[in-house]
Amino acid sequence: MAKNNSTETRYRMHVKKGDTVQVIAGSDKGKVGEVLQAIPKTSRVVVKGVNLRTRHIKPRQEGESGQIVTSEASIHSSNVMLYSDKQKVASRVCYTFSEDGRKVRMLKKTGEILD
């Protein structure tokens, strides 16, 4: 089997779509938002209101005006931490088992169960 020369890929991340996260690194450090999309193959996430990119779109038809569209670009999952809305604190995640035997994610600082 040939080796892949691209960056290392991960297939399991600590965040999922719909989680509330806080950005801990980069130009948007400190911002809190919801994960809109998780991309496990490249270990990246798209967070609402974070890492905004602006695109200028040319008019397609005669008489139509151009547009400026802003959209969220992905950031690496290691640059976000799960965020507790109740206690307003970011925390690492650990995995534990619930009473009915399911494996669930839990915030280390608050003990809040996510799943």
C-alpha positions as CSV (number, residue, x, y, z in Angstrom):
1,M,0.0,0.0,0.0
2,A,1.4,3.4,-1.0
3,K,2.0,6.0,1.7
4,N,0.0,9.2,1.6
5,N,2.3,12.3,1.7
6,S,-0.4,14.7,2.8
7,T,-0.9,15.7,6.4
8,E,-2.0,13.2,9.0
9,T,-5.7,12.5,9.0
10,R,-7.9,11.8,12.0
11,Y,-11.2,10.1,11.8
12,R,-12.6,10.8,15.3
13,M,-12.9,14.3,16.8
14,H,-14.0,15.6,20.2
15,V,-16.6,17.9,18.6
16,K,-19.7,17.1,16.6
17,K,-22.2,19.1,14.5
18,G,-24.4,21.2,16.8
19,D,-21.9,21.5,19.7
20,T,-21.2,24.9,21.2
21,V,-17.5,25.6,21.1
22,Q,-15.1,28.4,22.0
23,V,-12.1,29.3,19.8
24,I,-8.9,29.1,21.8
25,A,-6.4,30.1,19.1
26,G,-6.1,32.4,16.1
27,S,-7.5,35.8,15.2
28,D,-11.0,34.8,16.4
29,K,-9.7,33.7,19.8
30,G,-12.4,33.9,22.5
31,K,-15.4,33.7,20.2
32,V,-18.2,31.3,21.0
33,G,-20.3,29.7,18.3
34,E,-22.1,26.6,17.1
35,V,-20.4,23.9,15.0
36,L,-22.2,24.0,11.6
37,Q,-20.2,21.3,10.0
38,A,-17.6,18.7,11.1
39,I,-15.1,17.4,8.6
40,P,-13.4,14.4,10.3
41,K,-11.2,13.4,7.3
42,T,-9.2,16.6,7.6
43,S,-10.0,17.2,11.4
44,R,-11.6,20.6,10.7
45,V,-14.8,22.3,11.8
46,V,-16.9,25.2,10.5
47,V,-18.1,27.4,13.4
48,K,-20.9,30.0,13.0
49,G,-19.5,33.6,13.0
50,V,-15.9,32.5,13.1
51,N,-13.2,32.7,10.4
52,L,-15.3,34.8,8.0
53,R,-14.2,35.0,4.4
54,T,-15.5,37.6,1.8
55,R,-16.1,36.7,-1.8
56,H,-16.8,39.3,-4.5
57,I,-19.2,37.8,-7.1
58,K,-19.4,39.2,-10.6
59,P,-22.8,40.0,-12.1
60,R,-24.0,37.1,-14.3
61,Q,-26.6,38.9,-16.5
62,E,-26.8,42.3,-18.1
63,G,-28.1,44.9,-15.6
64,E,-27.5,42.7,-12.6
65,S,-25.3,44.0,-9.9
66,G,-22.4,42.2,-8.3
67,Q,-22.5,40.8,-4.8
68,I,-20.3,40.6,-1.7
69,V,-20.9,37.3,0.1
70,T,-19.4,36.4,3.5
71,S,-19.2,32.8,4.6
72,E,-17.5,30.8,7.4
73,A,-14.3,28.9,6.5
74,S,-13.2,25.9,8.4
75,I,-10.7,25.9,11.2
76,H,-8.7,23.0,12.8
77,S,-10.6,21.1,15.5
78,S,-7.6,21.5,17.9
79,N,-8.3,25.3,18.0
80,V,-11.7,24.9,19.6
81,M,-12.9,23.7,23.0
82,L,-16.3,22.6,24.1
83,Y,-18.2,25.3,25.9
84,S,-20.8,25.1,28.7
85,D,-23.6,27.6,28.2
86,K,-24.8,27.1,31.8
87,Q,-21.5,28.0,33.5
88,K,-20.0,30.1,30.7
89,V,-16.7,28.1,30.7
90,A,-14.7,26.1,28.1
91,S,-13.6,22.7,29.1
92,R,-11.8,19.6,27.8
93,V,-13.9,16.5,27.1
94,C,-13.7,13.0,28.6
95,Y,-15.6,9.9,27.8
96,T,-17.6,8.0,30.4
97,F,-20.5,5.6,30.6
98,S,-24.1,6.6,31.5
99,E,-26.3,4.6,33.8
100,D,-27.8,2.7,30.9
101,G,-24.3,1.7,29.6
102,R,-23.9,4.1,26.7
103,K,-20.6,5.8,26.1
104,V,-21.1,9.6,26.4
105,R,-19.0,12.7,26.3
106,M,-18.7,14.8,29.5
107,L,-17.1,18.1,30.2
108,K,-14.2,17.7,32.6
109,K,-14.7,21.1,34.5
110,T,-18.4,21.0,35.0
111,G,-19.3,17.3,34.8
112,E,-22.0,18.2,32.2
113,I,-23.0,15.3,29.9
114,L,-23.3,16.3,26.2
115,D,-24.8,13.2,24.5
